Amino acid sequence: MWKRGEPALSRAEALSLGRAGTGYGAAGRGWRHACHVLLYAPLPAASPPPGYAVLMQLRFDGRFGFPGGLVEPGGESLEAGLQRELREELGPAANGLRLRPRHHRGAKVWGTVGEAGSGSDAGLVTHFYIRRIKMAELEAIERGGPTAPEHGLEVQGLVRVPLGEGLPAFLRHRFAGDAREQLLGALPTLGIQPPPLQDEEPPQI
């Protein structure tokens, strides 16, 4: 999922980093867990290739990223935290989305708990999910975005990723954390050959 051959952690491996004192499926103590999801839908049959719509969002800091955010400590599961963030960032149309452990595609550790001088990414684990939805659901999310609690605050708007000739130009924008690498790593799921990876940046949650 990420560059330089770094192995992505499984959901279970990521949670075992600090499982003591938590219930099954909860984020472990001492670590901050952030979950984000790539939502995609197949376009109508007559559409030109690659035939999918993929959603990203423009954040308050001018970077592109995927919907999601930090899981609340104290027992909130990864999927429950992600679904809460989706309701806040995508609006009422996200209420019907259900994220399951099977949608988890990998996790990455940024820094170490208690690591001195590592900045805001110390002890952070980023989780990436991929969820296929119907085109009608994706369009409902797009229409309802402006009614989301975080619209105009954390989220400035939703965009469809240009997956054809416009993809290289889109990838020259600034991205939050490893969102660019997550997008490129997910493209083979859609049958798209990804362009070469660029240098990654520290995560901005």
N, C-alpha and C positions, 0 to 999 in steps of 0.2 A: 504493500500500500504506500510505503514511503521510500524516499530515495536512498542511495548508497547501500542497498541491500539490507537495510535495517529490518529485522523481523517484527511484524506487528504482533502485539500481544493479543491473546484471545480474551474474551470477556472474563472468563474464570481466572486467568492469570493476572489480569489487571486488578480484579477485586481482591485477590489473595495478597496484594501488596500490604494491606492493612485490615485484614478481616477480623482481628480480635475485637470482641465486644459488639459486633454487628450481626444482624440477621442475614439470612441467605439472600444474595442479590443486592445487598446494600453496599454503598461506597465505604471502604475501610477508613478507619481513623488515621489521621496524620497526613492523608492525601486529599487533594482536591480533584474531583472528577468533573470533567466537562463533556457533554454529549451533544453531537450535531448530526443532522441527517440530510442526506441527498434524497429529495423527492423527485421522482420522474414518472412520466406517463407516456404511453405510445400515442403517436399522432394518428389521425385518420389514415386509412389505407392509401389514399391517393396522394399523400404528402410526399415531398422529396426526401431522400435519405439525409441524415441517418434515421429519421422517423421517430424521434423521441423529443420530448420537452423536459428540460431539467431546470429546476428552480434554485436560484441563489438570492441573496439579499445584499443591498447596499447598507452598510452599517453607519453609525454616527461618526466614525473616524475616517470615513471615505474609503474603507476597504470592503472588498467583497468577501462574503462568508456564507456558511450554511446556517439555517435556522437551528437554534439550540442555545445551550449555555451551561452554567454550573449547576450541579446537583446539590441540593440542600443537605448538609451533614445531619447525622442523627437518625439514619434509617431509611431515607427515601431511596427507592431503587433507581437504577440508572434510567430505566424506561419511564418510570413515573416522573422523574425529574425532567426528562426530555419532553414528555407530553405536556407538562406544565409550561415549559418554555415555549413550546409550539403554540399553545393557546394564547400566551402573552404576546408573541411576535407575529403570528399569522392570523389571529382573530377567530371568530366563531366557527368558520369552516374547518378548523383543525380539531374541533371537538370529536369528530368521528374517527380521527386517525388512531390507530392502535399500533404501538411499537412493541415488538416482542424481542426476546433474546436472539431469535433466529435472524433478525434484521441487522444484528451487530456484525461489522466487517473487520474490526480491528481496533486496537488501542495503542497509544504511544506514551511513553513516560518522558516528561520534560523536567530535568533536575531531580534532586533528591530531597526528601523531607529533612528540614533543618539545615540544608546546605547553605553555607555562608556565602553571601555575595552573588547568588545566582539570580537575583531579581524576582519579578512577579511570577515567573514560570516554575519556581522551586516547588517540588512536590506536586506538580500538576500532571494529571493523566487525561489525555484527550481520546474520546471514544468516537468512532465513526459508524454511522448506520446508513443503510441504503434501503429505501422503501418504494416499491412500485405502487402507484395509485392509478385510478381511472382518469381519463382526460377531463371528464366533468368535475371530478374532485379537484384537480389542479386548477381549473378555471374558476371554481368557486373560491379557492384560496386566494387567487389573484384578485378577484372582485372584492373579497372581504378584507384584504390586507389593510386598507386605510382605516378600518374600524378596530384594528387590534390595539390593545392598551399601549404597546410599545411603538406604534407607528408614529413617526416624527420625533421619536426619542432615541431609543436603541436602534431602531430600524427605520431607514429612510425610504425604503421601497423594495419591491420584489422585481427580479429580472429573470428572463429566460436566457440560459447560456446559449450563445450562438455556436452550435456544434459542427457547423460546416466550414466554409471558407473563412468565416469571421473568428474562428476559435483562436488562432495564433495571436490576433490583435487583442482579443479579450484577455488572453493570458498575460499580456504586458501590463495590465492593471495591477494595483496593489491588492494583496489578499491577506485576510486575517490568519495568523498562525500558519498551519499546514493545510489550509483550505485548498490552495492550488494543487498541492500534491495529492490530497484526497480526491479532488475532481479528476485529475489525470489517472489516478489509480482505479477509479470507478469506471472510466470510459470503456474498457474492454467488456464490462458487463453489458454495455449497449452495442457491442460490436464495432466500436470506434477505436482506431489506432491512435494512441496519444502522441502528441509532439514530445520532444525531449524535455526533461524536467529542468526547472530553474532552481537557483539556490533558495532554500527555505528560510523563513524568518521565525523568530521566537513567537510563541502563541500570544495573541491579544484577545482575551476572553470578553 
